Amino acid sequence: MVNVHENLKTRFESDALPLMQELFGQAYHLTRNRADAEDLVQETYIRGLRKFAQFEPGTNLKAWLSRILFNQFVNEYRRNKRRAPEVYVEGVEKLVGETDPVVDKAELAVMDPDALAKDRSFLDSLDEDLKGGLDEMDVRYRDVLLLNAVNELSYNEIASKLELPLGTVMSRLHRAKAFLREYFTRRNPSLA
């Protein structure tokens, strides 16, 4: 039994360790923080080693480890969300009208994106540039952005709600943010 375990460990080290830099890149993309990315990769390797007997030789080890990494990221996100129900992220306060007491954040958080984009109290809470950016944005991208930023839904929750593949949600959210960056830069060249 020890010999089988040692063989798995040796095979895991020789096959999985060369993928560490690529997995770190994926982790950094998800966490946007070097220390959190390192922790995520470490947890991925620990879980990968524990479950390596389940890995089917001849299949894509990088994809298998990437799935473990992503699942670990989602699980950690959910744990943190339960632990701290109210999270302040710089810039989000403009989306939900942090300084405007008329805006009912709880009500906004459960609204569909179409209703949210037409809600007068929500729109009045936004600065003119952000309101203009949302008006010009393709509705597909706007809906994903609002569900993520205002309703605080995860990628998986958005995919389920909009009946879209997870990759499409991630792509649309990325495009929505890129659109807003480009829109703000065009409106305020000094931001470039």
Number of C-alpha atoms within 10 A of each C-alpha: 6 7 8 10 12 11 12 17 16 12 14 18 13 11 12 17 12 11 14 17 11 13 25 20 15 18 24 18 12 16 15 12 11 14 11 15 22 18 13 25 27 15 16 24 22 12 15 21 19 12 12 20 14 9 15 10 9 6 9 11 18 16 11 14 23 21 13 20 26 17 13 17 21 16 12 13 14 12 11 12 13 10 9 8 7 8 10 8 8 7 9 13 16 15 17 23 20 17 10 15 9 12 18 14 15 11 10 19 19 14 16 14 22 12 11 21 18 11 13 11 16 22 19 14 20 18 12 11 14 16 17 15 19 22 13 13 17 14 15 15 19 24 23 27 25 24 24 19 17 20 22 16 18 16 20 17 15 22 18 13 13 14 11 12 13 15 12 13 26 17 12 19 23 14 19 24 14 12 19 18 15 16 19 18 13 12 13 11 10 8 10 9
